[in-house]
């Protein structure tokens, strides 16, 4: 894995550090967790459509 630099305001960095510390992780870990668990609007629509299709198939 390679590192990247993300520029944020000092207040945002401090908030991220507080959140990460409260979870016992690094800021990088917090951001990775966020990126892996947050869906885009399109991903939410696709997941909803899949659930509807599965529900219809289970009800048939």
PyMOL Python script that loads the backbone (N, CA, C, O; Angstrom):
from pymol import cmd

cmd.read_pdbstr("""\
ATOM      1  N   UNK A   1       0.849  -1.173   0.000  1.00  0.00           N
ATOM      2  CA  UNK A   1       0.000   0.000   0.000  1.00  0.00           C
ATOM      3  C   UNK A   1       0.892   1.233   0.000  1.00  0.00           C
ATOM      4  O   UNK A   1       1.884   1.289   0.728  1.00  0.00           O
ATOM      5  N   UNK A   2       0.545   2.204  -0.804  1.00  0.00           N
ATOM      6  CA  UNK A   2       1.308   3.442  -0.822  1.00  0.00           C
ATOM      7  C   UNK A   2       0.573   4.504  -0.022  1.00  0.00           C
ATOM      8  O   UNK A   2      -0.644   4.451   0.155  1.00  0.00           O
ATOM      9  N   UNK A   3       1.332   5.451   0.447  1.00  0.00           N
ATOM     10  CA  UNK A   3       0.756   6.545   1.229  1.00  0.00           C
ATOM     11  C   UNK A   3       0.335   7.676   0.308  1.00  0.00           C
ATOM     12  O   UNK A   3       0.839   7.805  -0.807  1.00  0.00           O
ATOM     13  N   UNK A   4      -0.589   8.488   0.785  1.00  0.00           N
ATOM     14  CA  UNK A   4      -1.030   9.676   0.066  1.00  0.00           C
ATOM     15  C   UNK A   4      -1.172  10.807   1.072  1.00  0.00           C
ATOM     16  O   UNK A   4      -1.387  10.574   2.262  1.00  0.00           O
ATOM     17  N   UNK A   5      -1.053  12.000   0.593  1.00  0.00           N
ATOM     18  CA  UNK A   5      -1.224  13.174   1.443  1.00  0.00           C
ATOM     19  C   UNK A   5      -2.559  13.811   1.103  1.00  0.00           C
ATOM     20  O   UNK A   5      -2.854  14.063  -0.066  1.00  0.00           O
ATOM     21  N   UNK A   6      -3.363  14.071   2.122  1.00  0.00           N
ATOM     22  CA  UNK A   6      -4.641  14.758   1.953  1.00  0.00           C
ATOM     23  C   UNK A   6      -4.574  16.026   2.794  1.00  0.00           C
ATOM     24  O   UNK A   6      -4.361  15.970   4.005  1.00  0.00           O
ATOM     25  N   UNK A   7      -4.756  17.155   2.148  1.00  0.00           N
ATOM     26  CA  UNK A   7      -4.685  18.426   2.854  1.00  0.00           C
ATOM     27  C   UNK A   7      -6.070  18.806   3.378  1.00  0.00           C
ATOM     28  O   UNK A   7      -7.038  18.881   2.620  1.00  0.00           O
ATOM     29  N   UNK A   8      -6.143  19.042   4.685  1.00  0.00           N
ATOM     30  CA  UNK A   8      -7.383  19.500   5.319  1.00  0.00           C
ATOM     31  C   UNK A   8      -7.035  20.619   6.285  1.00  0.00           C
ATOM     32  O   UNK A   8      -5.880  20.793   6.673  1.00  0.00           O
ATOM     33  N   UNK A   9      -8.039  21.361   6.657  1.00  0.00           N
ATOM     34  CA  UNK A   9      -7.852  22.417   7.657  1.00  0.00           C
ATOM     35  C   UNK A   9      -7.397  21.786   8.967  1.00  0.00           C
ATOM     36  O   UNK A   9      -7.701  20.624   9.240  1.00  0.00           O
ATOM     37  N   UNK A  10      -6.676  22.542   9.768  1.00  0.00           N
ATOM     38  CA  UNK A  10      -6.160  22.038  11.042  1.00  0.00           C
ATOM     39  C   UNK A  10      -7.292  21.547  11.941  1.00  0.00           C
ATOM     40  O   UNK A  10      -7.129  20.560  12.658  1.00  0.00           O
ATOM     41  N   UNK A  11      -8.426  22.223  11.909  1.00  0.00           N
ATOM     42  CA  UNK A  11      -9.559  21.821  12.747  1.00  0.00           C
ATOM     43  C   UNK A  11     -10.087  20.457  12.321  1.00  0.00           C
ATOM     44  O   UNK A  11     -10.477  19.648  13.163  1.00  0.00           O
ATOM     45  N   UNK A  12     -10.100  20.204  11.025  1.00  0.00           N
ATOM     46  CA  UNK A  12     -10.563  18.903  10.517  1.00  0.00           C
ATOM     47  C   UNK A  12      -9.572  17.828  10.936  1.00  0.00           C
ATOM     48  O   UNK A  12      -9.974  16.761  11.400  1.00  0.00           O
ATOM     49  N   UNK A  13      -8.290  18.097  10.779  1.00  0.00           N
ATOM     50  CA  UNK A  13      -7.265  17.139  11.205  1.00  0.00           C
ATOM     51  C   UNK A  13      -7.400  16.815  12.680  1.00  0.00           C
ATOM     52  O   UNK A  13      -7.316  15.653  13.076  1.00  0.00           O
ATOM     53  N   UNK A  14      -7.609  17.844  13.497  1.00  0.00           N
ATOM     54  CA  UNK A  14      -7.753  17.623  14.933  1.00  0.00           C
ATOM     55  C   UNK A  14      -8.993  16.789  15.241  1.00  0.00           C
ATOM     56  O   UNK A  14      -8.959  15.925  16.117  1.00  0.00           O
ATOM     57  N   UNK A  15     -10.069  17.039  14.538  1.00  0.00           N
ATOM     58  CA  UNK A  15     -11.299  16.266  14.749  1.00  0.00           C
ATOM     59  C   UNK A  15     -11.090  14.811  14.342  1.00  0.00           C
ATOM     60  O   UNK A  15     -11.510  13.898  15.053  1.00  0.00           O
ATOM     61  N   UNK A  16     -10.443  14.596  13.203  1.00  0.00           N
ATOM     62  CA  UNK A  16     -10.145  13.237  12.771  1.00  0.00           C
ATOM     63  C   UNK A  16      -9.263  12.521  13.791  1.00  0.00           C
ATOM     64  O   UNK A  16      -9.472  11.342  14.076  1.00  0.00           O
ATOM     65  N   UNK A  17      -8.285  13.228  14.336  1.00  0.00           N
ATOM     66  CA  UNK A  17      -7.410  12.636  15.346  1.00  0.00           C
ATOM     67  C   UNK A  17      -8.201  12.258  16.588  1.00  0.00           C
ATOM     68  O   UNK A  17      -7.966  11.198  17.168  1.00  0.00           O
ATOM     69  N   UNK A  18      -9.129  13.100  17.003  1.00  0.00           N
ATOM     70  CA  UNK A  18      -9.965  12.812  18.172  1.00  0.00           C
ATOM     71  C   UNK A  18     -10.825  11.585  17.927  1.00  0.00           C
ATOM     72  O   UNK A  18     -10.916  10.706  18.784  1.00  0.00           O
ATOM     73  N   UNK A  19     -11.463  11.523  16.749  1.00  0.00           N
ATOM     74  CA  UNK A  19     -12.308  10.377  16.418  1.00  0.00           C
ATOM     75  C   UNK A  19     -11.491   9.093  16.341  1.00  0.00           C
ATOM     76  O   UNK A  19     -11.909   8.052  16.850  1.00  0.00           O
ATOM     77  N   UNK A  20     -10.336   9.169  15.710  1.00  0.00           N
ATOM     78  CA  UNK A  20      -9.485   7.992  15.583  1.00  0.00           C
ATOM     79  C   UNK A  20      -9.005   7.524  16.949  1.00  0.00           C
ATOM     80  O   UNK A  20      -9.025   6.328  17.239  1.00  0.00           O
ATOM     81  N   UNK A  21      -8.579   8.447  17.778  1.00  0.00           N
ATOM     82  CA  UNK A  21      -8.089   8.101  19.115  1.00  0.00           C
ATOM     83  C   UNK A  21      -9.188   7.433  19.937  1.00  0.00           C
ATOM     84  O   UNK A  21      -8.930   6.470  20.658  1.00  0.00           O
ATOM     85  N   UNK A  22     -10.403   7.941  19.828  1.00  0.00           N
ATOM     86  CA  UNK A  22     -11.521   7.369  20.579  1.00  0.00           C
ATOM     87  C   UNK A  22     -11.802   5.929  20.153  1.00  0.00           C
ATOM     88  O   UNK A  22     -12.345   5.142  20.929  1.00  0.00           O
ATOM     89  N   UNK A  23     -11.434   5.589  18.927  1.00  0.00           N
ATOM     90  CA  UNK A  23     -11.648   4.231  18.418  1.00  0.00           C
ATOM     91  C   UNK A  23     -10.382   3.381  18.496  1.00  0.00           C
ATOM     92  O   UNK A  23     -10.374   2.222  18.081  1.00  0.00           O
ATOM     93  N   UNK A  24      -9.316   3.970  19.031  1.00  0.00           N
ATOM     94  CA  UNK A  24      -8.070   3.234  19.171  1.00  0.00           C
ATOM     95  C   UNK A  24      -7.396   2.929  17.845  1.00  0.00           C
ATOM     96  O   UNK A  24      -6.789   1.871  17.676  1.00  0.00           O
ATOM     97  N   UNK A  25      -7.504   3.861  16.906  1.00  0.00           N
ATOM     98  CA  UNK A  25      -6.918   3.647  15.589  1.00  0.00           C
ATOM     99  C   UNK A  25      -6.242   4.918  15.111  1.00  0.00           C
ATOM    100  O   UNK A  25      -6.350   5.973  15.736  1.00  0.00           O
ATOM    101  N   UNK A  26      -5.550   4.799  13.999  1.00  0.00           N
ATOM    102  CA  UNK A  26      -4.895   5.960  13.393  1.00  0.00           C
ATOM    103  C   UNK A  26      -5.898   6.720  12.524  1.00  0.00           C
ATOM    104  O   UNK A  26      -6.980   6.220  12.217  1.00  0.00           O
ATOM    105  N   UNK A  27      -5.520   7.926  12.137  1.00  0.00           N
ATOM    106  CA  UNK A  27      -6.356   8.681  11.200  1.00  0.00           C
ATOM    107  C   UNK A  27      -6.455   7.918   9.887  1.00  0.00           C
ATOM    108  O   UNK A  27      -7.524   7.864   9.279  1.00  0.00           O
ATOM    109  N   UNK A  28      -5.345   7.326   9.445  1.00  0.00           N
ATOM    110  CA  UNK A  28      -5.372   6.541   8.199  1.00  0.00           C
ATOM    111  C   UNK A  28      -6.363   5.391   8.318  1.00  0.00           C
ATOM    112  O   UNK A  28      -7.121   5.128   7.384  1.00  0.00           O
ATOM    113  N   UNK A  29      -6.365   4.712   9.446  1.00  0.00           N
ATOM    114  CA  UNK A  29      -7.307   3.618   9.662  1.00  0.00           C
ATOM    115  C   UNK A  29      -8.743   4.103   9.673  1.00  0.00           C
ATOM    116  O   UNK A  29      -9.631   3.454   9.121  1.00  0.00           O
ATOM    117  N   UNK A  30      -8.968   5.244  10.303  1.00  0.00           N
ATOM    118  CA  UNK A  30     -10.309   5.834  10.341  1.00  0.00           C
ATOM    119  C   UNK A  30     -10.789   6.168   8.936  1.00  0.00           C
ATOM    120  O   UNK A  30     -11.932   5.877   8.584  1.00  0.00           O
ATOM    121  N   UNK A  31      -9.926   6.775   8.136  1.00  0.00           N
ATOM    122  CA  UNK A  31     -10.301   7.130   6.769  1.00  0.00           C
ATOM    123  C   UNK A  31     -10.524   5.889   5.917  1.00  0.00           C
ATOM    124  O   UNK A  31     -11.423   5.865   5.077  1.00  0.00           O
ATOM    125  N   UNK A  32      -9.713   4.861   6.129  1.00  0.00           N
ATOM    126  CA  UNK A  32      -9.907   3.615   5.386  1.00  0.00           C
ATOM    127  C   UNK A  32     -11.247   2.989   5.745  1.00  0.00           C
ATOM    128  O   UNK A  32     -11.984   2.543   4.866  1.00  0.00           O
ATOM    129  N   UNK A  33     -11.563   2.956   7.044  1.00  0.00           N
ATOM    130  CA  UNK A  33     -12.846   2.406   7.486  1.00  0.00           C
ATOM    131  C   UNK A  33     -14.004   3.177   6.871  1.00  0.00           C
ATOM    132  O   UNK A  33     -14.980   2.581   6.414  1.00  0.00           O
ATOM    133  N   UNK A  34     -13.897   4.496   6.858  1.00  0.00           N
ATOM    134  CA  UNK A  34     -14.932   5.336   6.265  1.00  0.00           C
ATOM    135  C   UNK A  34     -15.101   5.033   4.782  1.00  0.00           C
ATOM    136  O   UNK A  34     -16.222   4.865   4.300  1.00  0.00           O
ATOM    137  N   UNK A  35     -13.984   4.963   4.060  1.00  0.00           N
ATOM    138  CA  UNK A  35     -14.043   4.731   2.615  1.00  0.00           C
ATOM    139  C   UNK A  35     -14.629   3.367   2.286  1.00  0.00           C
ATOM    140  O   UNK A  35     -15.340   3.223   1.291  1.00  0.00           O
ATOM    141  N   UNK A  36     -14.341   2.367   3.108  1.00  0.00           N
ATOM    142  CA  UNK A  36     -14.831   1.021   2.848  1.00  0.00           C
ATOM    143  C   UNK A  36     -16.298   0.846   3.224  1.00  0.00           C
ATOM    144  O   UNK A  36     -16.973  -0.030   2.683  1.00  0.00           O
ATOM    145  N   UNK A  37     -16.794   1.663   4.137  1.00  0.00           N
ATOM    146  CA  UNK A  37     -18.156   1.456   4.629  1.00  0.00           C
ATOM    147  C   UNK A  37     -19.171   2.470   4.097  1.00  0.00           C
ATOM    148  O   UNK A  37     -20.368   2.322   4.342  1.00  0.00           O
ATOM    149  N   UNK A  38     -18.720   3.479   3.384  1.00  0.00           N
ATOM    150  CA  UNK A  38     -19.619   4.518   2.901  1.00  0.00           C
ATOM    151  C   UNK A  38     -19.928   4.286   1.428  1.00  0.00           C
ATOM    152  O   UNK A  38     -19.026   4.174   0.598  1.00  0.00           O
ATOM    153  N   UNK A  39     -21.211   4.217   1.122  1.00  0.00           N
ATOM    154  CA  UNK A  39     -21.657   3.976  -0.247  1.00  0.00           C
ATOM    155  C   UNK A  39     -21.983   5.288  -0.946  1.00  0.00           C
ATOM    156  O   UNK A  39     -22.427   6.250  -0.320  1.00  0.00           O
ATOM    157  N   UNK A  40     -21.755   5.310  -2.251  1.00  0.00           N
ATOM    158  CA  UNK A  40     -22.207   6.437  -3.057  1.00  0.00           C
ATOM    159  C   UNK A  40     -23.710   6.299  -3.274  1.00  0.00           C
ATOM    160  O   UNK A  40     -24.289   5.255  -2.976  1.00  0.00           O
ATOM    161  N   UNK A  41     -24.330   7.331  -3.781  1.00  0.00           N
ATOM    162  CA  UNK A  41     -25.763   7.271  -4.079  1.00  0.00           C
ATOM    163  C   UNK A  41     -26.048   6.155  -5.081  1.00  0.00           C
ATOM    164  O   UNK A  41     -27.022   5.418  -4.929  1.00  0.00           O
ATOM    165  N   UNK A  42     -25.213   6.030  -6.090  1.00  0.00           N
ATOM    166  CA  UNK A  42     -25.402   4.977  -7.089  1.00  0.00           C
ATOM    167  C   UNK A  42     -25.271   3.591  -6.453  1.00  0.00           C
ATOM    168  O   UNK A  42     -26.059   2.698  -6.766  1.00  0.00           O
ATOM    169  N   UNK A  43     -24.302   3.397  -5.579  1.00  0.00           N
ATOM    170  CA  UNK A  43     -24.136   2.114  -4.904  1.00  0.00           C
ATOM    171  C   UNK A  43     -25.338   1.796  -4.020  1.00  0.00           C
ATOM    172  O   UNK A  43     -25.749   0.640  -3.925  1.00  0.00           O
ATOM    173  N   UNK A  44     -25.906   2.822  -3.369  1.00  0.00           N
ATOM    174  CA  UNK A  44     -27.105   2.605  -2.542  1.00  0.00           C
ATOM    175  C   UNK A  44     -28.284   2.179  -3.403  1.00  0.00           C
ATOM    176  O   UNK A  44     -29.028   1.272  -3.031  1.00  0.00           O
ATOM    177  N   UNK A  45     -28.459   2.828  -4.553  1.00  0.00           N
ATOM    178  CA  UNK A  45     -29.558   2.458  -5.458  1.00  0.00           C
ATOM    179  C   UNK A  45     -29.390   1.030  -5.959  1.00  0.00           C
ATOM    180  O   UNK A  45     -30.357   0.270  -6.015  1.00  0.00           O
ATOM    181  N   UNK A  46     -28.157   0.662  -6.325  1.00  0.00           N
ATOM    182  CA  UNK A  46     -27.907  -0.695  -6.810  1.00  0.00           C
ATOM    183  C   UNK A  46     -28.179  -1.727  -5.717  1.00  0.00           C
ATOM    184  O   UNK A  46     -28.773  -2.771  -5.990  1.00  0.00           O
ATOM    185  N   UNK A  47     -27.757  -1.452  -4.494  1.00  0.00           N
ATOM    186  CA  UNK A  47     -27.994  -2.376  -3.380  1.00  0.00           C
ATOM    187  C   UNK A  47     -29.489  -2.506  -3.112  1.00  0.00           C
ATOM    188  O   UNK A  47     -29.980  -3.603  -2.846  1.00  0.00           O
ATOM    189  N   UNK A  48     -30.215  -1.390  -3.180  1.00  0.00           N
ATOM    190  CA  UNK A  48     -31.658  -1.415  -2.976  1.00  0.00           C
ATOM    191  C   UNK A  48     -32.338  -2.259  -4.053  1.00  0.00           C
ATOM    192  O   UNK A  48     -33.224  -3.063  -3.762  1.00  0.00           O
ATOM    193  N   UNK A  49     -31.908  -2.061  -5.303  1.00  0.00           N
ATOM    194  CA  UNK A  49     -32.491  -2.829  -6.409  1.00  0.00           C
ATOM    195  C   UNK A  49     -32.203  -4.321  -6.239  1.00  0.00           C
ATOM    196  O   UNK A  49     -33.072  -5.151  -6.508  1.00  0.00           O
ATOM    197  N   UNK A  50     -30.997  -4.668  -5.797  1.00  0.00           N
ATOM    198  CA  UNK A  50     -30.667  -6.083  -5.569  1.00  0.00           C
ATOM    199  C   UNK A  50     -31.540  -6.668  -4.471  1.00  0.00           C
ATOM    200  O   UNK A  50     -32.022  -7.794  -4.596  1.00  0.00           O
ATOM    201  N   UNK A  51     -31.752  -5.908  -3.385  1.00  0.00           N
ATOM    202  CA  UNK A  51     -32.611  -6.395  -2.286  1.00  0.00           C
ATOM    203  C   UNK A  51     -34.036  -6.594  -2.768  1.00  0.00           C
ATOM    204  O   UNK A  51     -34.677  -7.586  -2.421  1.00  0.00           O
ATOM    205  N   UNK A  52     -34.534  -5.669  -3.556  1.00  0.00           N
ATOM    206  CA  UNK A  52     -35.892  -5.819  -4.082  1.00  0.00           C
ATOM    207  C   UNK A  52     -35.994  -7.067  -4.953  1.00  0.00           C
ATOM    208  O   UNK A  52     -36.966  -7.818  -4.866  1.00  0.00           O
ATOM    209  N   UNK A  53     -34.984  -7.281  -5.793  1.00  0.00           N
ATOM    210  CA  UNK A  53     -34.984  -8.452  -6.672  1.00  0.00           C
ATOM    211  C   UNK A  53     -34.918  -9.735  -5.843  1.00  0.00           C
ATOM    212  O   UNK A  53     -35.613 -10.701  -6.159  1.00  0.00           O
ATOM    213  N   UNK A  54     -34.108  -9.764  -4.803  1.00  0.00           N
ATOM    214  CA  UNK A  54     -33.998 -10.927  -3.944  1.00  0.00           C
ATOM    215  C   UNK A  54     -35.312 -11.171  -3.210  1.00  0.00           C
ATOM    216  O   UNK A  54     -35.743 -12.315  -3.065  1.00  0.00           O
ATOM    217  N   UNK A  55     -35.953 -10.088  -2.743  1.00  0.00           N
ATOM    218  CA  UNK A  55     -37.233 -10.229  -2.038  1.00  0.00           C
ATOM    219  C   UNK A  55     -38.303 -10.804  -2.959  1.00  0.00           C
ATOM    220  O   UNK A  55     -39.092 -11.660  -2.557  1.00  0.00           O
ATOM    221  N   UNK A  56     -38.318 -10.317  -4.211  1.00  0.00           N
ATOM    222  CA  UNK A  56     -39.294 -10.825  -5.186  1.00  0.00           C
ATOM    223  C   UNK A  56     -39.025 -12.310  -5.474  1.00  0.00           C
ATOM    224  O   UNK A  56     -39.959 -13.108  -5.560  1.00  0.00           O
ATOM    225  N   UNK A  57     -37.752 -12.671  -5.622  1.00  0.00           N
ATOM    226  CA  UNK A  57     -37.399 -14.065  -5.902  1.00  0.00           C
ATOM    227  C   UNK A  57     -37.760 -14.956  -4.719  1.00  0.00           C
ATOM    228  O   UNK A  57     -38.203 -16.088  -4.915  1.00  0.00           O
ATOM    229  N   UNK A  58     -37.582 -14.474  -3.513  1.00  0.00           N
ATOM    230  CA  UNK A  58     -37.890 -15.266  -2.324  1.00  0.00           C
ATOM    231  C   UNK A  58     -39.407 -15.401  -2.155  1.00  0.00           C
ATOM    232  O   UNK A  58     -39.882 -16.398  -1.611  1.00  0.00           O
ATOM    233  N   UNK A  59     -40.156 -14.423  -2.608  1.00  0.00           N
ATOM    234  CA  UNK A  59     -41.612 -14.459  -2.474  1.00  0.00           C
ATOM    235  C   UNK A  59     -42.306 -15.247  -3.559  1.00  0.00           C
ATOM    236  O   UNK A  59     -43.498 -15.533  -3.443  1.00  0.00           O
ATOM    237  N   UNK A  60     -41.591 -15.609  -4.614  1.00  0.00           N
ATOM    238  CA  UNK A  60     -42.208 -16.337  -5.731  1.00  0.00           C
ATOM    239  C   UNK A  60     -42.428 -17.788  -5.406  1.00  0.00           C
ATOM    240  O   UNK A  60     -42.937 -18.537  -6.239  1.00  0.00           O
TER     241      UNK A  60
END
""", "prot")
cmd.dss("prot")
cmd.show_as("cartoon", "prot")
cmd.util.cbc("prot")
cmd.orient("prot")
